[in-house]
C-alpha cells in the first residue's frame, strides 16, 4: 500500500478521537449553610467547542489552566445560573480535572445563611446541541432529601428548591437536624 493509500485508509477507517453521539452533562449539588457546591462533568470536546464559540476563538485547550478556568467561569456564569432568594450568586472554580473523555469542574457559590430558596438552571451546551441533556443530582442535606433536576433546551429551568432546615430539637439547642449513628 502506498503512503497515500495508507493515509486515505487511516482517514476513512480510524475512529475520530472526540466523537460521541450523546450530548449530556452530569452534576452533583451539595448545599451547606453558606455554600452551594456543584461538581459538573461534561465531555471535554464539547466544553472546548463551547468555550471557543462563546469567546470567539478558533480553539480553547481546557487543560491550559488557569486561562481556561477563567474562560470556563465566564461561560458557566452565563449558562449555569444559580440564585438564592432571587439574587444571582457568583461562582468560582475551586478545582478542575479530566477523567477519560470527561472534564469536571468543582464550582462554589457563596450564599447567605438565611436564604429560603435556591434556583438553578443548567443551560450549558444548549447553543451547540438540540438534544443536550443536563442532569443535576441534589444530594441530601439538612435542607431536604435527594432530588434530581433535569434540563433540556425546551425546558431550560430554573428549578427552585426550598431551603427549609428542620427545627432544632428544643431539648438540645445545638441539634442542627443531623442524625448521629448509635454507638
N, C-alpha and C positions, 0 to 999 in steps of 0.2 A: 504494500500500500504506500502511495506517495505521501509526502508530508502534507500536501493539500488535501488529499483524501482523508488522512488521519484527522486533520483539523476539522473538516466537514463532519466526519463521523462524531467527533467529540462535541461539536456544536449542536448536532441534532439528537444525540443519544445520551449525553451526560445530563444528570439531573441539575436543575437550577438550584444553587445553594440556598436561596432565600425565598423560594416559592412555597406558598401554602394557600389552601382554599378556605380555611377557617379564619374569620375575622372576629377576634374576641379578645377581651381583656378580663382579668380576674383581679379581685382585690379583697383585702380584709380590712375592716374598720374596727378600731378599738376606741372606746370613749372613756376617758378618765375625767376627773373633776375639772381640770383646766386645759386639757389637751385632747384633740381628736387626731388619731394617727391612722393613716391609710397606707397599706403596703399594696402597691399596684404592680401587676405583672402584665406584660404585653409582648408581642413578637418584636424583636429588635429591628427587623427590616421595616415594619410598619411605623415604628417610632421614628426611625431615621428619615423615612419618607415624609411623615407628618411634620417633623421639625424643619426639614428643608423647605417644604411648601410654606409653612407658617412664617418662616424667617426669610423667605425669598432667596434661598441659596440653592446651589446645584446639589450639594450633598451635606450631610451632617454625620460625623462619626460620633456615635453616642458614647464611645469609650474614651473620647478626648475630654476628660474631666479636668478642671471644673467648668470649662467653657460650655460643654454640652449640658451640664447640670443647669447652668444659667439659662440656656436656650430652652431646656425642658421645663423649667419652672415658669418661664414666661408663657409657654404653651399651656401647661397644666393650669395656670392661673386663669386662663380663658375657657378651658374645656372641662376641668374637674372643679366644679363650683361647690363650695362649702360655706354655709352661713349658719349663724346662731342667732335666734330671735330676729331673723330677717336681716341681720347685718353680715356682710361678707367677711369671711375670715381669710387672712393672708397665710399661705403655707410656706414651708421651707423644706428643701430636700435634706433629710438627715443622713441618708445612706442610699447607695445605689449599687447595682451589680448585674452580672449576667449568669443565667442558668440555662444551659443548652442554647436554644434559639430564642429564649425569652430574656427580656431586660426587666428589671424591677427597680422601683423607687420606694423609699420609705419617706412619706411626706407628713410633717407635723403641722397642725393648725392650733395655735393657742386660742383659748376661748375663756369667757368669763365663767366663773364657778356657778354663777346664778342663772345661766342660760336655761330656758324652759323648752326650747325646740332647737333641733338641728336639721337643716335641709341640705341634701346632697344631690347633685346632678352630674353624672359622669358621661360627658359627650365626646370623649376622645375618639378620634379617627372617623367621626360621622361625616366629615368633609371628604374622606377618602373612599369609604365603602358604604353602599346602601344596605348591606347585610351585616354591618358591625353590631356586635352584641357586647355589652359591658355588664359584668356581674360583680356586685359588691356584697360580701358577707359581713354583716354587722355582728361581731362577737358578743356573747352575753356579758353583761356588766351590771353594776348596781342600778343601771337605768332600765334594764329590761332583758328579755330573753333574746336568743339569737334570731336574726331575721336576714333575709336576702333581698337585695334591691337589684332590679333588672332594668337596663336602659337600652333602647334601640332607637334608630333615627326617627321613627314615627311617634315614639313616646319617650322624649328625652328627659323627663323629670322637670322639676326636682321631686324627690321623695322626702317627706318630712317625718322626723321621729320626735316623739315627746320624751323629754329628759326629766322624768319624774322619779327621783330616787325614793325608796321606801322610807317611811318614817322611822327615826331611830327608836330603839326599844327604850321606853320610859324608865325601866329599871336599870338600864345600862346606857347612859348618855354617850358613851364612846362607841356604841354599836352603830356602824355605818351601813348595815344591811348585808354584810358579807357573812356567810356561814363558815364556821370553823369546823374541821373534821374532829370527831370524837377521838380522844387519846386512848 
